[in-house]
Amino acid sequence: MTTISTMTMTMTSTTTKAPLDFPTYLATCHTRVQQALTTFFNQHVAKGTAPRLADAMRYATLSGGKRLRPALVYATGHACGAPAAVLDTPACAVELIHSYSLIHDDLPAMDNDDLRRGQASCHRAFDEATAILAGDALQSFAFEILTAPHTQLTPAQQLAMTHTLAKASGAQGMVAGQANDLAATTQKIELNTLEHIHQQKTGALIAASVRCGALACATITEAQLTQLEQYAQAIGLAFQIQDDVLDVVSNSATLGKPQGSDAEQHKTTYVDLLGLAAAQHQAQQLCQQAIDALSGFDERADRLRHLAQLVSTREK
């Protein structure tokens, strides 16, 4: 397994009151995971892969995105004392799963969106069949790299990460959330139902990103995992609420995906149920809950605290 060990995360420790270097840290995470993903693609996908399929996989994965989930892996690992080089593999694995999910979510049979990450959706840039296969391949690719022999992760750590990511991605997590979301389209649903859908559809992979980052630390404790789980649940829900807010107040150019699609598809959102101002307030409260959950961690968790603040203030 190749790691990008020559790159170091040089952001100095900050507090939540002075996040002057946090944008630099996010940019470093973005560059790091982009380089690691490129390395994995060059090592594994170029050899013997159908060229059109390989192109679609690269197109959907390497051409943009916030990379929030890899940043959560890196920030959690840092908070727990894991070296950055150990975190490249789980960071890439969660991003591959995320990229696969976006391809499939955009398909005409799902959300039927033509724009993703500021460019044509994968099925528009290629075709539906290629997009479906690219998503399937990216899902398998995530588990291929996560289970490959590793010089710094023990087999027990790899197994725990694999189980975490598989559970979060499947019928108990992300896929279940998408199925329930589709079933609820055009239906009037209650707030607790909407929350359950998004804890699966969006929150499960965010929580898996945090847990995988923690599992990269060999000395992680159950108490720490519990605190991090509480953190992840709060920001996962806050992320979705902010998504619903942005679908109302932002525009397609800023979002990099169609604005107003929830209303077009008659989906119930947090803004529908709470109102715009109350939804924004709820997202801010959840992010504060996330920060409070980290009270047992020292300043090394400041990156996670800043990420929680970012979730409720992001504009795309």
Buried (B, 14 or more C-beta within 10 A) or exposed (E): BEBBEEBEBEBEEBEEEEBEBBEEBBEBBBEBBBBBBBBBBEEBBEEEBEEBBBBBBBBBBBBBBBBBBBBBBBBBBBBBEBBBBBBBBBBBBBBBBBBBBBBBBBBEEBBBBBBBBBBBBBBBBBEEEBBBBBBBBBBEBBBBBBBBEBEBBEEEBBBBBBEBBBBBBEEEBBBBBBBBBBEBEEEEBEEEBBBBBBBBBBBBBBBBBBBBBBBBBBEBEEEBBEBBBBBBBBBBBBBBBBBBBBBBEBEEEEBBBBBEBBEEBEBBBBBBBBEBEEBBBBBBBBBBBBBBBBEEBEEBBBBBBBBBBBBBEBEE
